[in-house]
């Protein structure tokens, strides 16, 4: 038994959810907004309006006209690209108490929030990884050097805090 395939008519394409961009125009340029669908052609799929709603409504008219023309002429209409994995920007990070204390003290000394400090340190660490390895693939060697860079200061810190002295062999 054959599966029925859904006919891809104008209504099918109009229901698809394409990623849209809304661009405001400056007051010097007359104000208003432009709505566009980059995947379908930044120059072709554009709508204009005094408000965002008007720009989106105009884009729907343009979209319908172009889709009808494309279907009539047999032009392939790409379906929306799958959405990338979404990130919230929130991370729950558990750290040892001594590290939490030291980071909090440093943030206070720098007169910034702990969140700002962690963002800054993460960006610096990521930038140094990119600099060391332009392809940013964490090879075994890169992993080992990263771990060494992280644990060397941590073990030195622990030794200092706990009063442990290195033995000379």
C-alpha positions in Angstrom: 0.0 0.0 0.0 1.4 3.4 -1.0 1.6 6.3 1.4 -0.2 9.4 0.3 2.2 12.3 -0.1 0.9 15.7 0.8 0.6 18.0 -2.2 2.8 21.0 -1.9 0.5 23.7 -2.9 0.5 27.4 -2.0 -1.2 26.7 1.3 1.5 24.1 2.2 4.3 26.7 1.7 2.4 29.5 3.4 2.1 27.4 6.6 5.9 26.7 6.8 7.7 28.6 9.5 10.7 30.4 8.0 13.2 32.4 10.1 12.5 36.1 9.6 14.5 39.2 10.3 13.0 42.5 11.3 15.2 45.6 10.5 14.2 49.1 11.8 15.0 52.0 9.5 16.4 55.2 11.1 14.3 58.3 11.4 16.7 60.0 8.8 15.7 57.2 6.4 12.0 57.8 7.0 11.5 55.3 9.9 9.5 52.1 9.6 10.6 48.5 9.4 11.6 45.9 6.9 10.7 42.2 7.4 12.6 39.6 5.3 13.2 35.9 5.0 17.0 35.4 4.4 16.7 31.8 3.4 14.4 32.5 0.5 16.4 35.6 -0.7 17.1 38.7 1.2 16.4 40.9 -1.8 13.2 39.1 -2.9 11.3 38.2 0.2 10.9 41.6 1.8 8.0 43.5 3.3 7.8 47.1 4.5 5.7 49.0 6.9 5.4 51.8 9.4 5.1 49.2 12.2 6.5 45.7 12.6 3.0 44.3 12.2 2.6 46.2 8.9 6.0 45.0 7.6 5.1 41.4 8.5 1.7 41.6 6.8 3.3 43.0 3.7 5.9 40.2 3.8 3.0 37.7 3.8 1.6 39.3 0.6 5.0 39.2 -1.0 5.5 35.6 0.1 2.2 34.5 -1.3 2.8 36.2 -4.7 6.3 34.8 -5.0 5.3 31.3 -4.0 2.4 31.3 -6.5 4.8 32.4 -9.2 7.5 29.8 -8.2 4.9 27.0 -8.2 3.5 28.0 -11.6 7.1 28.2 -13.1 8.3 25.0 -11.4 10.9 26.8 -9.3 12.0 24.7 -6.3 11.0 26.3 -3.0 13.3 25.3 -0.2 11.7 24.2 3.1 12.8 26.0 6.3 16.2 25.0 7.6 15.9 23.0 10.9 16.4 25.2 13.9 19.7 24.9 15.7 19.8 23.7 19.2 18.7 26.5 21.5 20.8 27.6 24.4 19.3 29.5 27.3 22.6 31.1 28.4 22.1 29.6 31.9 24.5 27.0 33.3 24.4 25.4 36.7 28.0 25.0 37.7 29.2 23.3 40.9 32.6 24.2 42.1 34.6 23.4 45.3 34.0 25.8 48.2 37.6 27.2 48.1 37.2 28.1 44.4 33.8 29.7 45.0 35.3 31.8 47.8 38.3 32.8 45.7 36.2 33.7 42.7 33.8 35.7 44.9 36.6 37.6 46.5 38.1 38.4 43.1 34.8 39.6 41.7 34.3 41.9 44.8 37.9 43.2 44.4 37.3 44.0 40.7 33.9 45.5 41.6 32.0 43.2 39.2 29.4 40.5 39.8 30.5 36.9 40.1 28.5 36.2 36.9 30.5 38.8 35.0 33.8 37.4 36.3 32.9 33.9 35.3 31.8 35.1 31.8 35.1 37.0 31.4 37.2 34.0 32.6 35.3 31.6 30.3 35.7 33.8 27.3 39.5 34.2 28.0 39.9 30.5 28.4 38.0 29.8 25.2 40.0 32.4 23.3 43.3 30.9 24.5 42.1 27.5 23.4 41.2 28.9 19.9 44.6 30.6 19.7 46.4 27.4 20.6 44.4 25.3 18.2 42.7 27.2 15.4 40.5 24.3 14.6 39.3 24.2 18.2 39.2 20.4 18.2 40.2 19.2 21.6 42.7 16.6 20.8 44.1 14.3 23.4 47.2 16.5 23.6 45.1 19.7 23.9 43.0 18.0 26.6 46.0 17.0 28.6 47.6 20.5 28.3 44.3 22.1 29.3 43.9 19.8 32.3 47.5 20.6 33.3 46.9 24.3 33.0 43.8 24.0 35.1 45.1 21.7 37.8 48.6 23.1 38.2 47.4 26.4 39.7 44.6 24.6 41.6 47.1 22.1 43.2 49.5 24.9 44.0 46.6 26.9 45.6 45.6 23.8 47.6 49.1 23.2 48.8 49.5 26.9 49.8 46.2 26.9 51.6 46.8 23.6 53.4 50.4 24.4 54.3 51.8 21.6 52.1 55.3 22.2 50.9 56.8 20.6 47.8 59.5 18.1 48.5 62.7 18.4 46.6 63.9 14.9 45.5 
